[in-house]
Structures are given as structure tokens and as C-alpha cells.
Amino acid sequence: MAGGRWAAWVSFAFGICLSLCANVAAAPELNVFAVAVAACPPLALLLAVELLNRALKRHRAEIANETNETGETGDETAPVVRLAVVPDKSQSSAEPTAEQRMWVYYVTERAKGRTPTGAELDRIAGTNNYGRRLLREWRRQGRITDDAAVDHQHTGSVGGAVELK
């Protein structure tokens, strides 16, 4: 592993030297200011890599010290945490669920002659991509008919019936 690190550093240093020489050779004039400006990019890269490498080493050392102080090792497995099951009855019945709000909106819009999209249902309930999933589920359950969505997509009219359950 140490050989790989040295090879990486040697190739990096070679690239910096090559870039430095090419930049200096390409300087429009060979005066101190032009050479200094041409040398800045590769030297800045070298400095940035060195500073990041030192910061990473310092961070690793701090983590190693914290691990040694607490006596934890990376080999231990964390205990499994089991969450308590909360029955549905414990939910407040005063506030409807997202699905219930979507269903009420769907029925209201269908009564007006429209078929709401999944995006509209999401906006009503404050969810993300849940409305489309619920529409598919309601179609699968038979709560809504497929012909309403098909008619709406092809002709812009709504022809399906809504079954309330």
C-alpha cells in the first residue's frame, strides 16, 4: 500500500513539474512577472492538494483518538433497535390522512366533471408522487374506473363513474 502511495505522489509531482515547465515555456515574455504568473496554476494545485491531504490526516487522527477514548472499535456491530408498533386507533381521528383528503378531493372534482391527476392530489395533500400511486391503487381496487382516465387523456372529457366506498 505504501508503494502505491509513493507512486501516486511521484506521478503527481511529475505532472506538476511538467505543467510548470510547459506554462513557463509558453509565457509570452521571459521576465519575472510573466514567469511568476505562468507558474501560479500548477503551484496552486500542489498547495491545495497538500493542504487537503494534511486536513484529511488530521481528521483521521481525531477520529482515531475519539474511538480510542470511547473504547469502540469498528468490528463491533450495533445493537438492533426495534420500533414499537403503534396501533391505528392511536391516530387522531380529527385530522384526515393524506389518502382521505385525496379521496375527498377526487370525488369532489369528479362531481364537477373533472378527473384529477396524481400531481393535483399531491398538491392537495402536500405529498410527493403519492397521488399517482393512490390512483393506480384505487383503479386496482375498483374504487375508480379506468375509462375515466382513458377518456380524460384522449378526448378531454370525463366519462367514468366514481364509486364511493
N, C-alpha and C positions, 0 to 999 in steps of 0.2 A: 504494500500500500504506500509506503514511503517513497518507493521508486516511482510510482505513478504521480505522486505529488511533485517530486523533483522534475519529472519530465514535463509536467504541465507548466511549472514555473519557468523552466528553461525555454520552452516553446513560447510562452507569453513574453518573456524578456527578449527573445529573438524577434518576435513580432513588433515589440515596442521599438527596438533598435532599428529594424528595417523601416518602420514608419517614420521614425525620427530622421533617418538618413534621407529618405525619399522627400520628406517635407522640406528639409534644409536645402537639398539639391534643387528643389522646384521653386525656391524663394526667388522673387523677381530680381532682387539685388543682393549682393553679398555684403551687407552691412549688419551691424549688431542688432538693430531693431528688426529687420526683416528675418534674420535667423531666429531671434527670440520668439517672434510671432509664429513662425513656421514650426518651432519646437513645442509650442504650448499644447496642442491636442494630444499627442501621444504621452507627454509627461503628465497631463491632467488625468488621462486614463490610468496610467500607472499609479498615481497618487490615490485615485478613487478606489481602485481595486485593493490597494494596500490598506486603506482606512476601513473598507468594508470587511476585509479579512481579519483585521485586528478586532473590530467590533464583534464579529461572529465568534472569535476565540474567547473574548471576554464574556459574551453571553453564555457560551457553553460552559465556561468555568463557573459562572454564577449559578447555573442550573445544577451543575455537579455538586457545588457546595450546599445548595438547598436540599438536594437529595440526600447527601451525607448527613446533614443536620437532623432531618426528619427520620432517617433510617429506612427510607423507602428505596426499593430497587425496582428497576424496570421489569424484573422477572415475575413480580407478584401480579396476580390477577385481582381485579377489583371485585368486591362482593356484588352479587346480583341484587338489584333493587327491584322489588315488586311493588307495583302501584295498587292501591286499594280500588276495588270496583265500586263505583257509585251507582246506585240504582236510579233508573229513570224518574222515579217518583220524587226524588230529591230536587229535581229542577223546578224552578219557579214556573208555575203554570200561568202566571200573569203575563209573561213576555213570550210571544210565539217564537218558535225556532225559525231558522232561515228557510227551511223547506216549507213550513207552514205559511210564512209570508209570501214565498214564491207561488205557492198554490193559490192563495187568495188573489194575488195579482194576475195569475194566469186565467183564473175563472172570470175575473172582472174584465180583462181585456178581451177574452173570447166572447163575453156577453156584448161587447161593443163591436164585435165583428173582426177583431184582430187576433193574430196568433203571435204572442211574444216570443222573442228569440232568447237563447240562453244568456246572451250578453245583457239583455234587458232584465232578466231575472237576477243576474248577478248584481246589477246596479241597485235593484230594489232591496236586496238582502245584504249588500255590502260584502259579497264573496267574490272569488276569482275562479272561473272555469267550473263552478259548481252547478250553474244553471243548465248548461248543456248536458252534463251528466244526469241531472234530475229529469230533464226532458226525455232522454233515452230510457231512463228507468221507468218513467211514467208510461211511455209507449210500450215498453216490455210488459208492464203490469196490466196494461189495458185501461189505465185511467184516462188516457187521451188516445185519439186515433191517429194513425199515420197519414190518412188522407188530408187532414187539416194542414199538416206541414207541407205535404206534396203540393196541394192546391195553392198554398200561400207562396211557395217558391216558384211555381211555374206561371201562374196567372195573376198573382197578387190578390186573389180573392180567398176567402176562408170558407171551406165547405164542410169541415168535420164537426162532429158533435163532441161535447165535453160531458163526461160522465162524472158526477160528483159522488165521492165516497166518503 
